Amino acid sequence: MAPVTLSTVDTDLKDVIQHLFEIQSAVHGYLGPETQQELVRKIKNLTLALSTLSTHTKPDSTGQPSHANPNDPPIATIDLPPEIIDYVDAARNPDIYTREFVELVQRGNQDLKGKKEAFAGFRDVLAREMRSAMPECRAAVDQVIEATGGSPSSGAAEGDGRTT
């Protein structure tokens, strides 16, 4: 049996929602005994749809072959962070969690970018000072600067012999 994919579960969920909508409409427009048979049929369809959804989402302990389409992964390979489950359980929108998470990552990236720029500036100042204090180490300093992502002439005043 092929693994159940995300699109299959999505279709099953849409079917369940459609059946619930049909039941809601039938109950709202209930006209008596003639509507009762239709309502019973709709409830049976909902039961079947729920059963199918349950079957497709049941954890399967057998090893399934890998799925060829990366855009439609097998449902067993999808791991949700527990925080999202908690958000949904608390009747909150998981999109809010996603937005908050993205904002948190952006703030962290800004902090790291600032630190990276500060260390690069420190590297350049240190290299400039080392070149002026120890001209014999110029080649080693340039090598370190290149290895750390800078350019040997960046921020480095070529030793002009002046001291400050």
C-alpha positions as CSV (number, residue, x, y, z in Angstrom):
1,M,0.0,0.0,0.0
2,A,1.3,3.4,-1.0
3,P,1.9,6.0,1.8
4,V,-0.9,8.4,2.4
5,T,0.1,11.9,1.3
6,L,-0.7,15.3,2.6
7,S,-3.0,16.0,-0.3
8,T,-5.0,12.9,0.5
9,V,-5.6,14.0,4.0
10,D,-6.4,17.5,2.8
11,T,-9.1,16.1,0.5
12,D,-10.4,14.0,3.4
13,L,-10.7,17.0,5.6
14,K,-12.5,19.0,2.9
15,D,-14.9,16.1,2.5
16,V,-15.7,16.1,6.3
17,I,-16.2,19.9,6.3
18,Q,-18.5,19.6,3.3
19,H,-20.6,16.9,5.0
20,L,-20.8,19.0,8.2
21,F,-22.0,22.0,6.1
22,E,-24.6,19.8,4.4
23,I,-25.9,18.5,7.7
24,Q,-26.0,22.0,9.1
25,S,-28.1,23.1,6.1
26,A,-30.4,20.2,6.4
27,V,-31.0,20.8,10.1
28,H,-31.6,24.5,9.5
29,G,-34.1,23.8,6.8
30,Y,-35.7,20.8,8.6
31,L,-39.3,20.3,7.3
32,G,-40.2,17.2,9.1
33,P,-40.3,13.5,8.1
34,E,-39.4,14.1,4.5
35,T,-36.1,15.8,5.5
36,Q,-35.3,13.1,8.1
37,Q,-34.3,10.5,5.6
38,E,-32.0,12.9,3.8
39,L,-30.5,13.9,7.2
40,V,-29.8,10.3,8.1
41,R,-28.1,9.8,4.7
42,K,-25.9,12.8,5.2
43,I,-24.9,11.6,8.7
44,K,-24.0,8.2,7.3
45,N,-21.8,10.0,4.7
46,L,-20.1,12.0,7.4
47,T,-19.4,8.9,9.4
48,L,-17.8,7.3,6.3
49,A,-15.7,10.4,5.6
50,L,-14.6,10.5,9.3
51,S,-13.7,6.8,9.1
52,T,-11.7,7.3,5.9
53,L,-9.9,10.3,7.5
54,S,-9.2,8.2,10.6
55,T,-7.8,5.3,8.5
56,H,-5.6,7.6,6.5
57,T,-4.1,9.4,9.5
58,K,-3.6,6.3,11.7
59,P,0.1,5.8,12.5
60,D,1.4,2.9,10.4
61,S,4.2,0.8,11.9
62,T,5.1,-0.9,8.6
63,G,8.0,0.6,6.7
64,Q,6.7,2.5,3.7
65,P,8.7,3.2,0.6
66,S,9.9,6.7,0.1
67,H,7.5,9.0,-1.8
68,A,8.7,10.5,-5.1
69,N,6.9,13.9,-5.0
70,P,8.6,16.2,-2.4
71,N,5.7,18.7,-2.7
72,D,3.3,16.1,-1.5
73,P,5.1,14.2,1.3
74,P,3.7,11.1,3.0
75,I,1.7,12.2,6.1
76,A,3.9,10.0,8.4
77,T,7.0,12.2,7.5
78,I,5.4,15.5,8.7
79,D,6.4,16.5,12.2
80,L,4.6,19.5,13.8
81,P,6.3,21.4,16.7
82,P,4.4,20.8,19.9
83,E,4.0,24.6,20.2
84,I,1.7,24.7,17.2
85,I,-0.4,21.8,18.6
86,D,-0.7,23.8,21.9
87,Y,-1.7,26.9,19.9
88,V,-4.5,25.0,18.2
89,D,-5.6,23.4,21.4
90,A,-5.9,26.9,23.0
91,A,-8.1,27.9,20.1
92,R,-5.4,30.2,18.7
93,N,-4.5,30.7,15.0
94,P,-1.3,28.8,14.1
95,D,-0.5,31.6,11.7
96,I,0.0,33.8,14.7
97,Y,2.6,31.3,16.0
98,T,4.3,31.4,12.6
99,R,4.4,35.2,12.5
100,E,5.8,35.4,16.0
101,F,8.4,32.8,15.2
102,V,9.5,34.6,12.1
103,E,9.7,37.9,14.0
104,L,11.8,36.2,16.7
105,V,14.2,34.7,14.0
106,Q,14.5,38.2,12.4
107,R,15.4,39.8,15.7
108,G,18.0,37.1,16.3
109,N,19.4,37.6,12.8
110,Q,19.7,41.3,13.4
111,D,21.5,40.7,16.6
112,L,23.9,38.3,15.0
113,K,24.5,40.6,12.1
114,G,25.4,43.5,14.5
115,K,27.8,41.2,16.3
116,K,29.4,40.1,13.1
117,E,29.8,43.7,11.9
118,A,31.3,44.7,15.3
119,F,33.8,41.8,15.2
120,A,34.7,42.6,11.6
121,G,35.4,46.2,12.7
122,F,37.4,45.0,15.7
123,R,39.4,42.7,13.4
124,D,40.2,45.6,11.0
125,V,41.3,47.9,13.9
126,L,43.4,45.2,15.4
127,A,45.0,44.3,12.1
128,R,45.8,48.0,11.4
129,E,47.4,48.4,14.9
130,M,49.3,45.1,14.5
131,R,50.6,46.1,11.1
132,S,51.8,49.5,12.5
133,A,53.3,48.0,15.6
134,M,54.9,44.9,14.1
135,P,55.6,45.4,10.4
136,E,57.4,42.0,10.2
137,C,54.0,40.3,10.9
138,R,52.2,42.0,8.0
139,A,52.0,38.8,5.9
140,A,50.6,36.8,8.8
141,V,48.1,39.5,9.6
142,D,47.0,39.7,5.9
143,Q,46.6,35.9,5.9
144,V,44.4,36.0,9.0
145,I,42.3,38.8,7.6
146,E,41.7,36.8,4.4
147,A,40.9,33.7,6.3
148,T,38.2,35.6,8.3
149,G,36.5,37.0,5.3
150,G,38.1,40.5,5.1
151,S,40.3,41.9,2.5
152,P,43.9,42.5,3.6
153,S,43.7,46.2,2.7
154,S,40.3,46.8,4.4
155,G,40.4,49.4,7.1
156,A,44.1,49.0,7.3
157,A,46.2,52.1,6.9
158,E,49.3,50.9,5.2
159,G,52.1,51.6,7.5
160,D,53.1,55.2,6.8
161,G,55.5,55.3,9.7
162,R,53.5,57.8,11.7
163,T,52.5,57.0,15.3
164,T,49.5,58.5,17.0
